[in-house]
Structures are given as structure tokens and as C-alpha cells.
């Protein structure tokens, strides 16, 4: 069942060792209470009320070892009347195989969590390991700060020989930050982010010299940096002055190592990159240039600091150079079990879908249908005995897919505001055609869960298998 909410999406129903922590860390294990509350914070020097997990932005890292069971009790203690007071939590990238009810999508798999109530998310990540994150999946509430990293460490990582350090200090979150509350964003078209936050700190244009995040390294060591684009809307071009990076993971799937000097990250995407600390002891700018108009690197905007041990406590004086080996998605190749499912030819899957998006009077339509939120979550409709897909709400936005079939989805780019990040819940998919690439790859394409829809006159083609029953959302990972 494919349900679209593309202004924002679609949903799919197919029938069918210890982790590294420090004593002072803001890190939770896989069994924890996660309290959602309001608090005034000023991560870029501008004070505003925010919606936070655990009282911080970003929320605490949730860390586990591969195979551990998750039991996260989300407690709603929201009180700010100017902001959304219900909530839900999505565990972005976790496939929730057999636990669709824990996917956390309001009005698809659950009702929102009301004030002073809680919801226990109990699930297995099964064979998954890598870099994930969690965020509110209630309206655009995540824009108010309800986002945090989720890391599953693999003690037997086959690429561990490439790095020496992989712990909470090497998790790097990228986020856009707004000085107005999410309900306002929903009603004012064209409201842009005021700043970029790296690990929860940043500066805004003409704002104060507020603190910037510091990532400390020791000369000669190799670091697995886990990059998380927990953006509400913006995409970022990430780089570190005078350093190359080796990509080894995309969205929780290991990749063949690929050397780059910059990488574009769309909302919801994650990468692991290996940084070799082989430069002179000094301070170097970490940069995350956002797609937001008007934001740049002036006065330390959109930046953090890579500081070698022994370097002075000072802001860097390094200069950015032109990127010569930027990441191209089509150059990424999955490391484990390569190969897209089904007949290796375009249009030869068991189920071939095409989703065209256009805009009428400011409303996004998917195959001519505008999304209307159902009053009853789709999962509850099914559990209540609804047998016929044509009766499931919202009408025209639900597609039913037969179990254990290969699906190929073609999505032409949307002209306005691209590139848009497309995220599929419940599955990872093979990107057999990346946006902007004229060729197809069915042999060893990258496997991930968020993909770019590209720019005008481009298209993206993905494949997956309907091997995980339940209603699953397919949507733009954006406000």
C-alpha cells in the first residue's frame, strides 16, 4: 500500500559487546525513558523556546550494539501553548520488520502521544548496524528541535580496519535552525532557516559570536565521523579544510570505500566518513554550506572547528579550496550483498510504479491527488478489519503492493525547490538510477533509505522487495 503525503508523502503496505560511552556523556542506551519537554535555548545566540528530547539540542545520542533490543519510553511533558503539544517519534532508517506499530508516524502507524501520556517503542533492529537518527513525526514539530542521533555499533564491522576511533565524540549532526516556531512555518510560505547548527551550535547573520562546536583529534589517528543531516528542510555541502574523507557508509549500509573532498547531504541522509588526522597540528574549519539563501561562512556561520590536540584555543584561519572530488552518488557501491533485486532491466520489475508530482495553487499533487490526513491511523483501519484497499483512507494516496515482489519506482524531479529528499519507511532500496545520471546500475548500486529526486528534467529510479508487512510512508524528508 503506497500512501502519499507529498506535500509530503506516500505509504506502503505489503502483505507479506559494549558501545563506547564516556562518564560525562549525553548518551542513552537502547532501554531508556526519553522525556519530551519545552525549554528556552539559544544554540546560535538567539533565545527561543524549543521542543527537546532529554532537554538538549540535539537530543541525547541513543547508542546500542548490533542485535540489542530497543525499549524507549517516550514521555510527553510538553507545555508551551505556542507550539505543538502532541508528539510521536520515528526511528529513521530502522526497518521495524515485524514491528510496524513502532515506526512512530502520526496517523499512519499511531495516534500522536497526548500531553502527560507516554508511548513505549519496543522493537528489534535485527541485523542492522550503522548511523541513524530519531525525530518527531508529528506535523513539522522536528523543526522546533525534536531530533537526535541513533547509532548501532557493530563489534564485527568488516571495515573497522580503516579507523581507530568511533565513539560519541565522532558523531556530527547537521541541522537548520529557525527563530520562529514550527506552527508559524506551516502558515508562512518561504520562511528560511536562520542558521546552521553543527552538533547543536552555530551563528546567525549579524548575530553574536556564540560558541561553535569543536571536534578534537590526535595527530596520526583515523576517525570514523558519523554525519547526520537531521535537517528540517535545508541540504548541506559538508567538507573539512585541508582534509579528504573516505565514505564507508550511506544510510546504515556499508559502501565500498570512496575518497571525496566534499559531500552533499540532503535532509535525512547519513554518511560515515573516515578522516585521517595527518595535517599539521592546528585548527581547521568544518563546513556545512546550506542550500538556504543568504547563509554562508561569514563570521563563522555554518561552521565548526576541527582541533588537533596541542593546537591553540582559537578559531581557524584556514581557507576553503575548490572541491575536486565531490561525492557523486552513482560512484557509491554497496559493500555487502551487492545487486538490485529482480530482472536487471528498466521496467522489468514485478511491480513498476511512476509517481509524478506537480503543484496546483501551492498544493503538491502526487499522480494528481493531494494528500489529506486520515482521521484514523492507517494501521488502526487495517486492524479494525478493513479488508479492501480501496476503502483505506486517505483516498487516492494508498497503494497496495503484493507481498514478496520486486518494486521499481520512477520519480521525476519536482521543478520547484529541488533537489527533494525522498525517504521510504520500512525498507532500504537500491538506487538503480541516481538523479542526473543517464545510465542504470543493477549490479552494485548504492543501497539506502533517502535519495535525491534531482533537478528539473532528471529522474530517480529505486528498487526494493515487499518483504516487510504494514503501512509504510514514502515522503519528502522535509517540512
N, C-alpha and C positions, 0 to 999 in steps of 0.2 A: 504494500500500500504506500503509494508515494503521496505525501501531503505537502503542499507548498504554502509557504508563508514568506514569499519573497518580497515583499517589502517587508516579506522577508523569508519565505521558505517552502519546504515540502517534507512529507513524512512517508516512511516506507514501512509497509507491513509485509513480511514474507512469512509464509506458514512453514513453516518448516521447524642466617649469617648476619649480621647486624649492618645497618646502614649508618653512614658517617654523620655523627652529631657532635656538637661541642656543648659544654655545660651551660653556656650562656645563649644557646640558640633560640631562635623563634621558629622552631620546627616541631611538628607533631608527628606521632607515629600513626599507623593505619587504624588504630582504635582510639577515638578521641571524641570529646564534645567540642563543637565549633559554634560559638555564640556569635550571632549577627546583631550588631548594635550600631547606633549613631554616635559620632564623635566629631568634634571640630579639629581639623588638622590643617597644616599649611606646608605640604610637601614641596611646593615651588615658591614659598614665601607669601602666598595669598591664603588667608584663613577662610575656610568654608566647612560646613557640616558635610560629613561623608557617611556612606554605608559601608561598614567594615566587617570583615571576618576576624575575630580574635582581637579587635581593637587596633589593627595596624593596616597600613597600605604599603606594599601588597599584603595580603593575609599571610598567616604562617605557612611555611612550606609543609606540605604533608608528604612524608617520606616512608617508603616501605621497601622490603626486599621482594624480589620476584617470587610469586606464589603465595604471599601473605594475604590473609582475608582483611577486607576493609569493613569497618563498622564506625561510621561517622554520624554522630547525632547532631543535627543542625538545629539550633535553638534560636527562635526569632524573638529578639528583645528590642525591636525597632520601635522608636517613639516619635521621631521627627515628623510632624504633620505636613511639612513642605515637601516630603519625599515619599517614595513608595514604602508602604509599611507591611506588605506581604512579601514573600520571597520564595525561592526554590534554588537548588544547587545542582548544576550539571558538572560532571566529571569528564572534561573534554578530552577525547581520544580513547577513553576506556570503553571497550565494545559492549560491556554489560551483557555478555552472552548468557542467556537464561535468567537475567535479572532486569528486564526491560523497565520494570516499575521503579528502579533506582536510577534511571537516566536523568531525572531531575528537570524535565521540560514541562513548564506550566502549560496546562490544557492539552498536552499530548499524552504524557505518562502519569501526571498527577495534578491535583489541585494545588494552588500555591499554599505555602505554610502561613497560617494566620498569626497575628501578633500573639505573643505569650504561648505559642504552641511550638512543637518540635516534630521533626521527621527523622527517623533512623534510616540512613542509607547503608544497607548491608549488601556487599557484593564481592565477587571474586574478579581479579584482573586476569586470572588464569595464566596463560603463557606470555602475557605482555610485560615488557620492560621498556624503560625509556623516559622521555620528557613529556609531561602532560600538564594540565592546569585545571583549576576549578573556578567556576564563576556563576553568578546569578543567571538563571534562565527565566526570569520573570520580567516581561517588557524589556526596557533598556536599563534596568537597575544596575547592571555591571558598570555602567558609565559613572556611577557615584562611588565606585571603589571596591565593589564586592568581587575581588579576583585574587587568586593566589596560585603558586606553583605546586604541582604534584609530581613527585619523582619516584619511579620504581627502579631500584638498583638491581643489577644482575651480577651476582658474585662470579658467574662464569661467562662474563661478557667476552665474546671472541675477539673484540677489538681493543681489549684493555691493554695490550702491549704497546699501544700508541700513546698512552698518557700515564702520568704519575699521580695526579691529583684530581679527584672527582668527589666533591662534597658540597655542603650547603653554601660554601663561600664561592663556588664557581657557578651558581645559578644566577643568571642575569635576566631580569624581567624588563620588558619594554612596554610602556603604556602611554596613551594620550590622556591628558588631564583637562578637565573643564571647570571653569569658575561658576557655572550655573548648574542647577540640579537637573537630574535626568528627566523629570516631568516637563521641564521647560524645553529641553532638547526635542521632545516629542512634538512640540507645537510651534517651534520656530525653525523654519527651513533655512539651512545654510549656516547654522551655528557651528563654528570650528573650534577645535581644541585650543586651549591657551598655552599649553606647554607639553613637552615630552618628559616623562619620568623614567629614569633608569634605576632599577632597584628602589623605586619609591621616592626618588629625589630628582629635582630639576630646577629650572629657572624659566620665567616667562619674560616676554619682551618688555623692556622698560621696568622690570621688576627688580627686587633687591638681590644682592649677592648671596643667595641662600646656599646651603651646603649642597655638595654634589656627592654622589656615591663613589666609593673607592674600592677597586678590586686589587688586592695585593698579591704579588707573585715573587717568587725567588728565582734569581737568575739560574738558568740551566735546567729548570724543571718544565714539564709538559702538563698542560691543564686542559681538562675537558670542560669547556664552557657550555652550559646548557642554556640556550637562548629561548625565551618565551615571549612571543608577541601577544600579550594579553590586552590588545588594543580594543577600544570601543568602535573605532572607525578607521583611523589612520593606518597606513602601512609605513614601513621604515626601511632605509638602506643602512645596514649595520657594517661598521668597519672599525679597526683599531690602527691608529697611525703607526707606520713602520713595521707592521706585523702582517704576515699571511696567516690564513686559517685553513684547517683541513676539515671539511664536512664529513661526519661519520654517522649522522642520524637525521632523519626527517620525520617529524610527527610520530615518534615512537617506533620507527622502523629503521634498522641499521642500513647504511648505504656503503657502497664501495668508497673508500677514502677519495676525496676530491679536493684539490688545492684551489683556494679562491682568495681574493683580497677584499671582497665585499659581497654582501648578500641582501637581496630584498626580502623582507618578511611581511607577509600580509597578516591581518588580524586572525588570530587563532593558530598560526603556524608556529612550529618549534623546530629548532635545529640544535644538534650538538656539534661543536667545532673544537678542534684541538689547537691550542695556542702554545707555541714553543717560546719560552722566555729566553730568547737568545740575543737580545739587543743590549746596548749599554745601560747600566743602571740609571734610571731616570723616571720621569713621569710622562705618560703618553695619553693623548685623548682617545677615549672610547666614544664613537659617534653613532647616533641613530637618527639620521635625517628623515623627518616625517614628510608624508605627502601633503600635510596641512599647509595651505597657502600662508605665507608670511612668517613661518617658523624657519629658523636657520641655526647656525652655530655661534652667532654673535653673543658675547658676554657669557659664554659657557652654556648657552641653550642646547638642548638635545644632546647633552654630553655627560660623560662620567670620566673617571680617572683610573688608568692602569698604572699602578705604582709598584715599582721594583723595590724590594727590601733594600734599605740603605739610601734610597732617594730622598731628597728634601721634601718636607711637608709643604708643597706648593702646587699651584696649578700648572699644567703642562704648557710648554711653549712650542710644541711640535706642530707641523703644518700638514694638512691633508694633501695627498697626492692623487692624481687621476687614477681611477681603478682600471687595471689592465686585464685582470682575470676575474670579472664578476661572476657570481653564480648564475648559471643557466639551468633551469630545472631539467631540461632534456639531457643534460650531462650527468645527472644523478642516476645511479643504478642500484636497485635493491641488493642487499648483501646476502640475505637468506631466502631460499626457495624462489629464485627469480622466475619470471614468466607470468604474463597475464593469463587468466583462465579462458577456456573456450577456443574456438577456431581463430587462428591468428590472422584475421582479415576484417577490415572495417565493415560493420553492418552484419556480421555473421555470428553474433551472439544469440542466445536463446530468446532474449527479450531486448529489443532495440528501441530506445526512447530518445526523443528530442524535446528539449524544453526551450522555447523561445520566450524571451522576456521583453516586454515593451511597456511604455508609460503613457497613461491617459489621465490628463488633469491631475498630474502629480501622484497618481496611484500606479504601483507596479502590478502588471498582469503577467501571469505565467500561463502560456498557451491560452491566452485570452481570458483567464479567470483571476479575479482579485481575491486574495485571502481574507476570510472572515473568521475570527476566532470562535471556536465552538464554545457553547456554554457548559458542555460536559466533556472532560478529557477523553481522547480517542480510546485509550486503553480501557477506561471505565465503560465506554459504549460497547466495546467488544466483550468485556467480562460480564456485562449485563445481558448478554445473549443476542446481540445484533449479529445476524448471520450473513447479511448481504452487503457487499462493499458499497453498493450504490446508495445505501441508507446511512452510511457513516458521514458524519459532519466533520469539517466544512465541505459542503457540496462542491464538486469540481476540483478540489485540492487534494483528494485522496486517490492514490493509485495502488491497486493491489497487485503484488508480484508473487508468482507461484514459487514454492519452496525449491531450494537447491537448483536454481537456474542461474546461468551467466547473464548478467545485465550489462548492456553497453549504453551509456548516456552521453549524448552530444548536447553541449550547451554553448551556443553562440554568445559572443560577448555582448554585454549591455553597453550601449553607446555612452550613456551618461554616468559619470563618476567612476569609471573603471581605473584599475582592474579591481573586480569584486572577488572576495574570497568565498568559495563555496565549500561548505562543511557538511559531511554526511555522518549522521549518528549511527552507532551500532555496527559499523564496518570500517575497515580500511579499503582503499581501492587502488588499482593500478592506473597510472596516468599514461594511457597509450598514445595520446597526443597532447602535448603541452601547448598552451596558448602561444601563438606566434611562431610555431614550428609547423612546417608543411608536411613533415613525414610522421609516420606511425612507428611505434616500438611495442611489439607484443612479446619480445624476447626477454628483456630485463629492465622494464620501465621502473621509475621510482614508485614506491607504494607509500601512501599517506592518507590523511583524512581531511585536509584543507588544501584546495587548489585554486589557482588564479583563473578567473574567467577570461582574462585578457582584455585587449583593447578593441576598438572598432575593427570589424572585418576579420577578427580572429575567432577561434573556437577552441574549446577544451573537450576531450573525449576521455571518459573514465570507464573502467570495468570492475565489477565485483560479483560475488556469488551470494545469493539469497539464502544464507545458512544460519541466520540468527532471527528467530521469530519475534514479532512485535511491531508496534507502530514506531517508526523511526523518522526523525525530522531530517530534511535536506534543506539547507537555508544559507543565506548570506551570513557570514560571521561578522556582522556589523550592526550598528544601531539602526 
